[in-house]
Structure formats: structure tokens, C-alpha cells
Amino acid sequence: MERFWVVGGEYSCLAFKTLKNGPEVIGPFESRDEAKAAWRRISDETRSCATARYAIATEQLVLPN
């Protein structure tokens, strides 16, 4: 079973090594399509900010038997 998260934020410079205000975490989402829609929305909202970057992360869930 998997869950999906959108993570990222605004970085301090174009080297993309240090986030200005810590990471933004959006989710969890039950499907990659839901996460992709959220990623697209946040990416479009921050399009004019050259130092903003977001990605979709996958969490593998192991459920007890």
C-alpha cells in the first residue's frame, strides 16, 4: 500500500540546498493522480518564484498481518 505527499517550498537560492522556511508538506493522498493534481496546483501558484520547487514523494506502508 502506498501514500503520496507533495513536499518542497521556497529555497534560499537557486542551488536548491536550503529551504527558507522549512519544508511544506501537503497530503497524504491515496493516489498518485491526486498528488499530481496538488503538485500541479502548487507549482502553478509559485510559477513566478524561481526558487520554489516541489516534488511528489511516495511512502510505502507495511500493514501488520
Secondary structure, DSSP 8 states (H G I E B T S, - for coil): -EEEEEEEEEBSSTT--SBSS--EEEEEESSHHHHHHHHHHHHHHTTT-TTEEEEEEEEE-----
